[in-house]
Amino acid sequence: MTITIKNLSALRDNLDLFTEDEAHWLAMWIEYLGDKETAARIRETPGEFKEIILNRYEELREWIREGNR
């Protein structure tokens, strides 16, 4: 089965498919999407990449909900 991750929402939905060994790759991808701060946090603490991504998703979800699209 192949899953395509196109955005932060899809990443969140499939986060359990990734291991700490892939945290560096995820940081590069997130930086490519323009979120250098989150990428840097993942690089600093790769063992916490899932929590970092989930927290960032929640931050953005709240921002979108407030109408700041």
N, C-alpha and C positions, 0 to 999 in steps of 0.2 A: 504494500500500500504506500502510495506517495502522497505527502501532504505539502501543499504550497503555503509558505508563510509570507504574506504580502504586507502585513501591517502589525502594529502592536497588539491589536485585538486578537488576531490569529495566533500570534506568538503566545499571548497569555493563555489562550484556549488549548495550546499544545505544549505548554512549558514542561510538562513531565517527560516529554520525549528527549529533552536535552540533558546532558550531564555537565558536571563542572569542567570536564576536559574541553567542552565546546564553548565555555564562557568567553574566551578570547575572541572566537569567531563571532559570537553574538554581539560583543562590544564593537567589533569592526562594523557589523551590519547596522547597529543602532547609530553609530557615528555617521555612517553613510546616509542614513535617513535624516541626519541633522541634529541629533541629540548628543552633543559632545559631553555634556555634564554626566548624563546617565552612563555613557560608555566609559568615562573615566572612573566612575564609581565601581563599575563591574570589574574593570582592570585592577583596581585597588584591592577589592575583596571578591575574587571570583567564586569563592565558596558561598557567597550570599547573592549570587546573580538572580536567582528566582525571586527572592524577596524584593530586590532592587527593581526588577521588571514589574512585579505586581504593584509595588508602591507607585511607580511612575505611571502605570496604567490608571490607577485610581486618581492620581493628581490630574491627569489629562481628561479623564472622564468627567470630573467635577468642573473643569475649565470649559469643556464643551457644553455641559448641562447649563452653565450660566450664560450661554449664548455668545461666547467668544470665539466663534469659528473662524 
